[in-house]
């Protein structure tokens, strides 16, 4: 979801140590991870509901079929030339 590199994680960790302290930092990290997972699960559920409502799988199949038909038409045209 988020693309965070090693340096960003290291910077966040160091700032966490300075602001929160080494004793409470593990507790805070656990709480943040739980919160992140809950939000991620909710967003995933919402995404799935929206995809089901609009029929995203059917749209994907239609688009795939259209692209495949275009490829076949191009290949038959190139063979005819």
C-alpha positions as CSV (number, residue, x, y, z in Angstrom):
1,X,0.0,0.0,0.0
2,X,2.6,2.5,1.1
3,X,6.0,2.4,-0.3
4,X,8.3,3.3,2.6
5,X,12.0,2.6,2.2
6,X,14.5,1.5,4.8
7,X,15.8,5.1,5.5
8,X,12.3,6.3,6.2
9,X,11.6,3.5,8.6
10,X,14.9,4.2,10.3
11,X,14.1,7.9,10.6
12,X,10.7,7.1,12.1
13,X,12.2,4.7,14.5
14,X,14.8,7.2,15.7
15,X,12.2,9.9,16.1
16,X,10.0,7.5,18.0
17,X,12.9,6.7,20.4
18,X,13.4,10.4,21.0
19,X,9.8,11.4,21.4
20,X,8.3,8.4,23.1
21,X,11.3,6.8,24.7
22,X,12.7,3.3,24.6
23,X,10.4,1.8,27.2
24,X,7.1,2.7,25.6
25,X,8.1,2.5,22.0
26,X,7.4,-1.3,21.6
27,X,3.9,-0.7,23.0
28,X,3.2,2.2,20.7
29,X,4.4,0.2,17.7
30,X,2.1,-2.7,18.5
31,X,-0.9,-0.3,18.8
32,X,0.0,1.4,15.5
33,X,0.3,-1.9,13.7
34,X,-3.1,-3.1,15.1
35,X,-4.7,0.2,14.0
36,X,-3.1,0.0,10.6
37,X,-4.3,-3.6,10.1
38,X,-7.9,-2.6,11.1
39,X,-7.9,0.3,8.7
40,X,-6.5,-1.9,5.9
41,X,-9.1,-4.6,6.5
42,X,-11.9,-2.0,6.4
43,X,-10.6,-0.4,3.2
44,X,-10.2,-3.8,1.6
45,X,-13.8,-4.7,2.6
46,X,-15.1,-1.4,1.2
47,X,-13.1,-2.0,-2.1
48,X,-14.6,-5.5,-2.4
49,X,-18.1,-4.2,-1.8
50,X,-17.7,-1.5,-4.4
51,X,-16.2,-4.0,-6.9
52,X,-19.2,-6.3,-6.4
53,X,-21.7,-3.5,-6.7
54,X,-20.4,-2.3,-10.0
55,X,-19.6,-5.8,-11.3
56,X,-15.8,-5.2,-11.7
57,X,-15.1,-8.8,-12.5
58,X,-17.5,-8.6,-15.5
59,X,-15.9,-5.3,-16.6
60,X,-12.4,-6.8,-16.4
61,X,-13.5,-9.8,-18.5
62,X,-15.1,-7.6,-21.1
63,X,-12.0,-5.4,-21.4
64,X,-9.8,-8.5,-21.6
65,X,-12.0,-9.9,-24.3
66,X,-12.0,-6.7,-26.3
67,X,-8.2,-6.4,-26.1
68,X,-7.9,-10.0,-27.2
69,X,-10.2,-9.5,-30.2
70,X,-8.1,-6.4,-31.2
71,X,-5.0,-8.5,-31.1
72,X,-6.6,-11.2,-33.2
73,X,-7.8,-8.7,-35.7
74,X,-4.3,-7.2,-36.0
75,X,-2.7,-10.5,-36.4
76,X,-5.2,-11.6,-39.2
77,X,-4.6,-8.2,-40.9
78,X,-0.9,-8.6,-40.9
79,X,-1.2,-12.2,-42.3
80,X,-3.4,-10.9,-45.1
81,X,-0.8,-8.3,-46.2
